[in-house]
Amino acid sequence: MNPFLPLVGSAAVLLAGPLSAATLAVAFGGNYVTNANGSQTLQEGGFTPGGDPLQISPAANYTGPVIHGRMQVFSGTSGNANYRILNNGDLDRIELKTSDAVNNTGFLILFRQENFLNGLNTGNVGFDSTSSLRLNNVIYANQTADSGRIVLRQGTTYYISERVYTALGDVTTPNLTTLSYFAYDPATTIDPNSPTTAVSIVSGGMIQNVTEVGFYFEAQNSANAIRIQDIAINMVAIPEPTAAALLALAAPLCLRRRRRR
């Protein structure tokens, strides 16, 4: 038996490190609209040439979390009169509804790591089996099969989940690592086009290096809308390798070099 195997095994455990408890990283649910008209239009958004999403949350008379993303009509043209934060007392809503009476419109809502709560705005953060994502849709009906998906950015690459939300209601997804994910490029088109080939984004039982998280929805013409009242996303901080772990991994290599002399 190799005498260094127990040492290497211990180092692997140290490399993974103990995870902190899942912590609230994103929260939407409160009284954010301050203007007399009772709503604030979302900005249309889009992506920079480098592939980063632009801000869509209102630039004024709004005190809620910063939201990035994009609205896209798949054909024709549309205004954005119902693409807004709608005042509802202490329970304001994100309303995603196109004013186009014919064409479908896709909506991408993203929260960036730079705005995560509770110290999760830097470092390696992600999802493990204890993390969760809650979404409360007070209206969500007659959507396309592409709609109602979770969107993640892992490092610089986007992925979209299998369909999770198929109706209105308060839904908590307890373990995002169990879902299927598909490659996704929302900067080209935010319509996922019914992806069929899943890819693996789970490593060591975790989805690591998550720099953005959000949702994709699609409204079928102006007859339907998505109204989101609550969002709560709990994530974990993933520790970097410890000095002790790196030293333990290096020890067998040092001894091997000595034998060669």
VOBA-1610 file (N, C-alpha, C; in pm, whole numbers, padded with zeros to 5 digits, always signed):
BEGIN
Met+00084-00120+00000Met+00000+00000+00000Met+00087+00125+00000Asn+00052+00221-00080Asn+00127+00346-00086Asn+00105+00423+00044Pro+00214+00455+00120Pro+00196+00523+00249Pro+00145+00666+00236Phe+00145+00719+00115Phe+00102+00857+00100Phe-00046+00870+00064Leu-00114+00756+00036Leu-00255+00763-00001Leu-00343+00822+00108Pro-00325+00782+00236Pro-00408+00846+00339Pro-00387+00997+00346Leu-00261+01038+00324Leu-00231+01180+00328Leu-00299+01255+00216Val-00295+01196+00097Val-00359+01258-00018Val-00510+01262+00001Gly-00567+01154+00057Gly-00711+01152+00081Gly-00753+01260+00179Ser-00673+01278+00284Ser-00703+01383+00381Ser-00695+01520+00316Ala-00597+01536+00228Ala-00581+01664+00160Ala-00702+01693+00072Ala-00758+01590+00009Ala-00875+01612-00076Ala-00992+01665+00005Val-01007+01612+00127Val-01113+01660+00213Val-01089+01805+00250Leu-00964+01839+00282Leu-00932+01975+00317Leu-00951+02070+00200Leu-00923+02020+00079Leu-00940+02103-00039Leu-01085+02143-00055Ala-01178+02047-00033Ala-01319+02079-00044Ala-01359+02173+00069Gly-01310+02143+00190Gly-01334+02232+00302Gly-01477+02225+00351Pro-01501+02265+00475Pro-01638+02269+00525Pro-01711+02389+00466Leu-01832+02367+00414Leu-01911+02475+00359Leu-01985+02546+00471Ser-02003+02677+00456Ser-02087+02750+00549Ser-02232+02717+00519Ala-02320+02747+00613Ala-02463+02720+00591Ala-02513+02807+00476Ala-02613+02756+00404Ala-02673+02833+00296Ala-02725+02966+00349Thr-02697+03072+00277Thr-02727+03208+00322Thr-02806+03280+00213Leu-02894+03371+00254Leu-02974+03447+00159Leu-02885+03535+00074Ala-02884+03510-00056Ala-02802+03588-00149Ala-02885+03687-00230Val-03008+03650-00261Val-03096+03737-00341Val-03233+03740-00275Ala-03290+03859-00261Ala-03423+03872-00202Ala-03501+03980-00275Phe-03617+03944-00326Phe-03711+04042-00381Phe-03845+04016-00313Gly-03905+04120-00259Gly-04032+04105-00189Gly-04049+04219-00091Gly-04111+04328-00136Gly-04126+04443-00048Gly-04186+04560-00123Asn-04187+04675-00057Asn-04244+04796-00114Asn-04131+04880-00173Tyr-04112+04872-00305Tyr-03996+04932-00370Tyr-04030+05051-00458Val-04154+05062-00502Val-04192+05167-00597Val-04241+05288-00519Thr-04183+05404-00547Thr-04213+05522-00468Thr-04286+05631-00546Asn-04314+05611-00673Asn-04380+05717-00749Asn-04531+05710-00735Ala-04597+05821-00764Ala-04741+05831-00741Ala-04822+05744-00837Asn-04766+05708-00952Asn-04841+05630-01050Asn-04852+05482-01015Gly-04773+05437-00917Gly-04788+05300-00871Gly-04709+05197-00949Ser-04621+05239-01041Ser-04537+05144-01111Ser-04416+05216-01168Gln-04314+05138-01200Gln-04195+05191-01266Gln-04157+05097-01378Thr-04142+05150-01497Thr-04108+05069-01614Thr-03966+05014-01602Leu-03951+04887-01634Leu-03819+04826-01640Leu-03747+04875-01766Gln-03616+04890-01758Gln-03538+04922-01876Gln-03528+04797-01965Glu-03515+04819-02094Glu-03517+04707-02188Glu-03398+04614-02170Gly-03283+04669-02130Gly-03166+04585-02105Gly-03097+04539-02230Gly-03028+04426-02220Gly-02948+04374-02329Gly-02813+04328-02276Phe-02713+04322-02363Phe-02580+04275-02325Phe-02473+04366-02381Thr-02364+04379-02305Thr-02250+04456-02352Thr-02176+04375-02459Pro-02085+04438-02536Pro-02005+04362-02633Pro-01926+04249-02567Gly-01894+04263-02437Gly-01822+04158-02367Gly-01910+04048-02313Gly-02043+04059-02332Gly-02133+03953-02291Gly-02195+03967-02153Asp-02182+04086-02092Asp-02241+04108-01961Asp-02379+04172-01975Pro-02475+04130-01891Pro-02611+04184-01902Pro-02619+04327-01850Leu-02705+04406-01912Leu-02729+04543-01871Leu-02838+04548-01765Gln-02842+04657-01691Gln-02942+04673-01586Gln-03080+04696-01645Ile-03182+04630-01586Ile-03320+04653-01627Ile-03403+04715-01515Ser-03356+04708-01391Ser-03434+04767-01282Ser-03445+04917-01303Pro-03555+04979-01257Pro-03578+05121-01282Pro-03464+05208-01231Ala-03438+05315-01305Ala-03328+05405-01270Ala-03368+05507-01163Ala-03499+05524-01139Ala-03545+05623-01042Ala-03673+05573-00974Asn-03701+05629-00856Asn-03823+05598-00781Asn-03840+05448-00755Tyr-03727+05382-00728Tyr-03726+05238-00701Tyr-03616+05210-00601Thr-03647+05132-00497Thr-03551+05106-00391Thr-03519+04958-00374Gly-03560+04876-00468Gly-03540+04731-00457Gly-03405+04685-00506Pro-03385+04553-00512Pro-03257+04499-00557Pro-03229+04531-00703Val-03101+04541-00738Val-03061+04568-00876Val-03084+04444-00960Ile-03150+04462-01074Ile-03184+04351-01163Ile-03125+04378-01300His-03065+04276-01361His-03012+04285-01496His-03092+04191-01587Gly-03070+04203-01717Gly-03136+04110-01808Gly-03174+04171-01940Arg-03286+04124-01993Arg-03322+04162-02130Arg-03468+04128-02158Met-03533+04210-02239Met-03664+04179-02295Met-03646+04167-02446Gln-03707+04065-02507Gln-03690+04048-02651Gln-03819+03997-02714Val-03872+04075-02810Val-03985+04030-02891Val-03929+03949-03006Phe-03983+03830-03029Phe-03922+03739-03126Phe-03953+03775-03271Ser-04058+03853-03295Ser-04084+03907-03428Ser-04174+04029-03409Gly-04174+04115-03507Gly-04253+04236-03492Gly-04187+04333-03395Thr-04264+04428-03348Thr-04215+04528-03254Thr-04311+04538-03137Ser-04262+04593-03028Ser-04346+04603-02910Ser-04297+04714-02819Gly-04389+04780-02754Gly-04353+04871-02647Gly-04333+04791-02519Asn-04305+04860-02411Asn-04279+04789-02287Asn-04364+04842-02173Ala-04488+04883-02204Ala-04574+04947-02105Ala-04599+04859-01983Asn-04600+04727-01999Asn-04628+04636-01888Asn-04504+04557-01846Tyr-04390+04608-01881Tyr-04262+04550-01841Tyr-04213+04638-01728Arg-04249+04604-01604Arg-04237+04702-01497Arg-04235+04640-01359Ile-04205+04723-01259Ile-04226+04690-01120Ile-04360+04752-01083Leu-04455+04669-01046Leu-04592+04711-01019Leu-04614+04724-00870Asn-04660+04843-00826Asn-04684+04864-00684Asn-04802+04782-00637Asn-04782+04711-00526Asn-04888+04629-00466Asn-04876+04638-00313Gly-04874+04762-00264Gly-04858+04782-00121Gly-04720+04740-00075Asp-04715+04653+00026Asp-04587+04602+00076Asp-04537+04483-00002Leu-04609+04446-00110Leu-04573+04327-00188Leu-04567+04363-00336Asp-04475+04451-00373Asp-04462+04490-00513Asp-04426+04370-00600Arg-04457+04381-00728Arg-04441+04269-00820Arg-04358+04307-00941Ile-04284+04208-00991Ile-04220+04222-01122Ile-04322+04174-01223Glu-04369+04264-01308Glu-04469+04227-01409Glu-04404+04220-01546Leu-04413+04103-01608Leu-04356+04079-01740Leu-04471+04053-01836Lys-04507+04155-01911Lys-04620+04142-02004Lys-04595+04231-02124Thr-04592+04173-02241Thr-04570+04250-02362Thr-04696+04324-02402Ser-04679+04436-02470Ser-04795+04506-02526Ser-04819+04466-02670Asp-04739+04370-02721Asp-04757+04318-02856Asp-04872+04217-02853Ala-04977+04241-02932Ala-05095+04156-02928Ala-05078+04025-03004Val-04969+04013-03083Val-04953+03896-03169Val-04830+03813-03134Asn-04718+03879-03116Asn-04590+03809-03105Asn-04553+03777-02960Asn-04484+03664-02943Asn-04435+03626-02811Asn-04315+03713-02771Thr-04298+03729-02641Thr-04187+03807-02588Thr-04118+03728-02478Gly-03986+03722-02485Gly-03907+03655-02382Gly-03855+03755-02280Phe-03845+03710-02156Phe-03797+03795-02048Phe-03688+03722-01971Leu-03575+03788-01954Leu-03463+03732-01880Leu-03435+03822-01760Ile-03444+03764-01640Ile-03421+03837-01515Ile-03297+03778-01449Leu-03197+03860-01422Leu-03072+03812-01366Leu-03028+03898-01247Phe-02976+03831-01145Phe-02916+03899-01031Phe-02766+03867-01034Arg-02683+03972-01033Arg-02539+03954-01045Arg-02472+03941-00909Gln-02361+03868-00906Gln-02292+03843-00779Gln-02251+03972-00709Glu-02217+04074-00785Glu-02175+04199-00723Glu-02282+04258-00632Asn-02407+04213-00649Asn-02518+04261-00567Asn-02572+04156-00470Phe-02507+04040-00459Phe-02552+03938-00365Phe-02541+03990-00222Leu-02624+03936-00135Leu-02630+03978+00005Leu-02537+03894+00093Asn-02523+03938+00217Asn-02457+03861+00324Asn-02316+03814+00292Gly-02239+03901+00229Gly-02100+03870+00202Gly-02075+03774+00088Leu-02179+03740+00013Leu-02163+03648-00101Leu-02136+03722-00231Asn-02106+03852-00221Asn-02082+03931-00342Asn-01941+03917-00397Thr-01857+03838-00329Thr-01722+03808-00380Thr-01691+03662-00353Gly-01585+03613-00419Gly-01540+03476-00395Gly-01620+03373-00473Asn-01593+03247-00442Asn-01658+03134-00507Asn-01786+03102-00432Val-01900+03127-00493Val-02029+03094-00432Val-02108+03007-00528Gly-02204+02932-00474Gly-02282+02845-00559Gly-02392+02775-00484Phe-02428+02657-00535Phe-02539+02580-00479Phe-02492+02441-00440Asp-02537+02396-00323Asp-02519+02256-00284Asp-02655+02201-00245Ser-02658+02084-00182Ser-02785+02020-00150Ser-02865+02096-00045Thr-02801+02186+00030Thr-02872+02262+00132Thr-02923+02396+00081Ser-02882+02435-00039Ser-02925+02563-00096Ser-03067+02550-00149Ser-03129+02664-00175Ser-03266+02661-00225Ser-03297+02788-00303Leu-03403+02780-00382Leu-03449+02894-00460Leu-03602+02897-00452Arg-03654+03008-00403Arg-03800+03025-00391Arg-03848+03129-00489Leu-03958+03098-00559Leu-04019+03191-00652Leu-04170+03187-00633Asn-04228+03303-00612Asn-04373+03312-00594Asn-04433+03388-00710Asn-04493+03314-00805Asn-04563+03373-00918Asn-04710+03389-00881Val-04757+03512-00872Val-04898+03531-00841Val-04985+03522-00966Ile-04925+03542-01081Ile-04993+03516-01209Ile-04891+03457-01304Tyr-04925+03343-01363Tyr-04837+03280-01461Tyr-04920+03172-01531Ala-04964+03199-01652Ala-05053+03104-01718Ala-05030+03104-01869Asn-05060+02987-01930Asn-05058+02972-02075Asn-04925+03013-02139Gln-04816+02969-02074Gln-04684+03002-02126Gln-04633+02892-02219Thr-04527+02922-02292Thr-04472+02824-02384Thr-04391+02719-02309Ala-04361+02610-02376Ala-04283+02502-02314Ala-04140+02544-02285Asp-04094+02653-02348Asp-03959+02704-02321Asp-03954+02786-02193Ser-04068+02820-02139Ser-04075+02919-02033Ser-04069+02856-01895Gly-04034+02938-01797Gly-04029+02893-01658Gly-03903+02815-01625Arg-03787+02871-01658Arg-03659+02804-01636Arg-03567+02889-01548Ile-03477+02822-01476Ile-03373+02889-01399Ile-03253+02912-01490Val-03191+03028-01477Val-03072+03062-01556Val-02955+03085-01461Leu-02841+03024-01492Leu-02719+03040-01413Leu-02605+03086-01502Arg-02518+03167-01447Arg-02393+03195-01514Arg-02282+03137-01427Gln-02208+03043-01482Gln-02099+02977-01409Gln-01969+03025-01470Gly-01900+03114-01397Gly-01784+03176-01458Gly-01827+03272-01567Thr-01796+03240-01691Thr-01835+03326-01804Thr-01940+03261-01893Thr-01988+03142-01857Thr-02079+03067-01943Thr-02217+03057-01881Tyr-02320+03076-01963Tyr-02458+03066-01917Tyr-02513+02925-01938Tyr-02602+02885-01847Tyr-02675+02759-01858Tyr-02819+02784-01819Ile-02908+02706-01879Ile-03050+02718-01848Ile-03102+02581-01804Ser-03190+02581-01706Ser-03238+02454-01649Ser-03350+02395-01731Glu-03383+02273-01700Glu-03508+02216-01748Glu-03622+02304-01699Arg-03741+02288-01756Arg-03854+02370-01714Arg-03892+02337-01570Val-03900+02440-01487Val-03929+02422-01345Val-04066+02478-01308Tyr-04102+02593-01366Tyr-04225+02663-01329Tyr-04327+02648-01441Thr-04434+02580-01411Thr-04537+02552-01512Thr-04671+02615-01478Ala-04683+02678-01363Ala-04809+02740-01323Ala-04780+02843-01215Leu-04884+02921-01182Leu-04866+03018-01075Leu-04854+02944-00942Gly-04800+03014-00841Gly-04788+02954-00709Gly-04655+02984-00645Asp-04645+02954-00518Asp-04525+02975-00439Asp-04446+02845-00438Val-04336+02841-00513Val-04261+02717-00534Val-04118+02734-00483Thr-04072+02638-00402Thr-03933+02634-00358Thr-03863+02514-00420Thr-03753+02539-00489Thr-03670+02433-00544Thr-03558+02408-00443Pro-03558+02292-00373Pro-03466+02274-00261Pro-03323+02239-00299Asn-03300+02184-00415Asn-03165+02139-00450Asn-03144+02153-00599Leu-03082+02264-00639Leu-03067+02291-00782Leu-02967+02198-00850Thr-02888+02123-00771Thr-02790+02033-00832Thr-02856+01911-00895Thr-02982+01886-00867Thr-03050+01769-00922Thr-03118+01797-01056Leu-03121+01922-01098Leu-03186+01958-01224Leu-03094+01931-01342Ser-03153+01918-01459Ser-03075+01911-01583Ser-03051+02052-01634Tyr-02931+02075-01691Tyr-02894+02207-01743Tyr-02846+02195-01887Phe-02863+02306-01961Phe-02831+02309-02103Phe-02752+02436-02135Ala-02660+02425-02229Ala-02582+02542-02272Ala-02676+02648-02326Tyr-02639+02775-02303Tyr-02732+02885-02332Tyr-02653+03011-02364Asp-02695+03085-02465Asp-02628+03208-02503Asp-02732+03319-02516Pro-02773+03381-02404Pro-02879+03482-02410Pro-02838+03610-02480Ala-02708+03633-02497Ala-02665+03753-02569Ala-02700+03745-02717Thr-02712+03621-02769Thr-02751+03601-02909Thr-02903+03606-02923Thr-02972+03522-02847Thr-03117+03525-02837Thr-03155+03467-02703Ile-03251+03527-02636Ile-03287+03476-02503Ile-03386+03360-02512Asp-03433+03328-02632Asp-03521+03213-02649Asp-03438+03085-02645Pro-03460+02994-02548Pro-03378+02872-02539Pro-03409+02769-02645Asn-03522+02784-02719Asn-03553+02695-02831Asn-03557+02547-02791Ser-03619+02516-02677Ser-03639+02377-02633Ser-03510+02294-02638Pro-03411+02326-02556Pro-03284+02251-02559Pro-03305+02106-02519Thr-03225+02017-02578Thr-03245+01873-02554Thr-03121+01801-02502Thr-03002+01857-02517Thr-02879+01789-02476Thr-02826+01851-02349Ala-02840+01778-02238Ala-02797+01830-02108Ala-02645+01825-02095Val-02591+01918-02017Val-02447+01921-01989Val-02429+01920-01837Ser-02313+01874-01793Ser-02287+01865-01650Ser-02223+01994-01600Ile-02283+02054-01498Ile-02224+02173-01436Ile-02202+02150-01287Val-02224+02027-01240Val-02208+01993-01098Val-02071+01932-01078Ser-01998+01982-00978Ser-01867+01929-00944Ser-01857+01914-00793Gly-01823+01794-00747Gly-01814+01770-00604Gly-01946+01789-00533Gly-02056+01761-00603Gly-02188+01777-00544Gly-02236+01921-00538Met-02163+02013-00604Met-02198+02154-00600Met-02196+02215-00739Ile-02274+02321-00755Ile-02262+02409-00872Ile-02179+02527-00825Gln-02054+02533-00869Gln-01960+02632-00817Gln-01946+02753-00909Asn-01884+02858-00855Asn-01851+02978-00932Asn-01971+03038-01004Val-02082+03051-00931Val-02202+03111-00988Val-02191+03263-00976Thr-02187+03332-01089Thr-02172+03477-01089Thr-02302+03549-01122Glu-02402+03477-01168Glu-02535+03534-01191Glu-02638+03422-01176Val-02759+03459-01133Val-02867+03361-01125Val-02998+03435-01149Gly-03091+03367-01216Gly-03219+03432-01244Gly-03314+03338-01314Phe-03399+03397-01403Phe-03509+03322-01462Phe-03533+03362-01608Tyr-03589+03268-01682Tyr-03637+03297-01817Tyr-03786+03267-01822Phe-03863+03362-01872Phe-04006+03342-01895Phe-04042+03393-02034Glu-04152+03341-02086Glu-04198+03385-02218Glu-04348+03406-02215Ala-04392+03525-02255Ala-04534+03558-02260Ala-04588+03535-02400Gln-04701+03468-02410Gln-04766+03445-02539Gln-04856+03564-02569Asn-04808+03654-02653Asn-04874+03779-02690Asn-04917+03857-02565Ser-05002+03957-02582Ser-05036+04044-02470Ser-05148+03990-02382Ala-05195+03870-02411Ala-05306+03814-02332Ala-05259+03756-02199Asn-05129+03735-02185Asn-05078+03668-02066Asn-04967+03750-02002Ala-04942+03721-01876Ala-04838+03793-01805Ala-04780+03705-01696Ile-04658+03737-01657Ile-04596+03677-01540Ile-04583+03787-01437Arg-04633+03762-01317Arg-04618+03858-01208Arg-04551+03787-01092Ile-04428+03830-01061Ile-04347+03768-00956Ile-04352+03856-00832Gln-04395+03796-00721Gln-04410+03873-00598Gln-04294+03851-00500Asp-04238+03732-00498Asp-04130+03702-00403Asp-04022+03619-00471Ile-03897+03653-00440Ile-03781+03573-00481Ile-03689+03563-00360Ala-03645+03442-00329Ala-03546+03422-00222Ala-03450+03313-00266Ile-03323+03348-00283Ile-03223+03252-00330Ile-03117+03236-00223Asn-03103+03114-00172Asn-03004+03083-00069Asn-02887+03009-00132Met-02766+03061-00110Met-02645+03006-00171Met-02540+02979-00064Val-02432+02914-00103Val-02324+02882-00009Val-02193+02943-00058Ala-02111+02982+00040Ala-01974+03024+00010Ala-01888+02899+00004Ile-01812+02883-00104Ile-01728+02765-00123Ile-01583+02805-00095Pro-01525+02750+00013Pro-01391+02796+00054Pro-01283+02757-00045Glu-01180+02838-00049Glu-01063+02808-00131Glu-00980+02700-00062Pro-00893+02630-00136Pro-00806+02530-00074Pro-00726+02589+00040Thr-00715+02516+00150Thr-00639+02566+00265Thr-00490+02543+00244Ala-00410+02618+00318Ala-00265+02602+00309Ala-00222+02463+00352Ala-00292+02408+00453Ala-00258+02274+00500Ala-00285+02170+00392Ala-00393+02189+00317Ala-00426+02094+00211Ala-00322+02098+00100Leu-00283+02219+00062Leu-00183+02231-00044Leu-00049+02171-00002Leu-00013+02190+00125Leu+00111+02133+00176Leu+00106+01981+00176Ala-00010+01926+00213Ala-00025+01781+00216Ala-00015+01721+00076Leu-00071+01792-00022Leu-00062+01742-00160Leu+00081+01753-00213Ala+00153+01854-00167Ala+00288+01875-00218Ala+00389+01778-00157Ala+00361+01725-00038Ala+00458+01640+00033Ala+00501+01518-00047Pro+00409+01438-00106Pro+00453+01322-00185Pro+00540+01360-00303Leu+00511+01477-00364Leu+00591+01520-00478Leu+00734+01554-00436Cys+00748+01618-00318Cys+00881+01652-00268Cys+00963+01527-00239Leu+00899+01427-00177Leu+00968+01303-00144Leu+01009+01228-00270Arg+00924+01235-00371Arg+00953+01167-00496Arg+01075+01228-00564Arg+01086+01362-00555Arg+01202+01428-00614Arg+01329+01390-00541Arg+01322+01373-00409Arg+01440+01336-00332Arg+01490+01197-00372Arg+01397+01104-00398Arg+01436+00969-00436Arg+01509+00965-00568Arg+01477+01059-00657Arg+01537+01060-00790Arg+01682+01109-00785Arg+01722+01176-00679Arg+01859+01230-00669Arg+01962+01121-00640
//
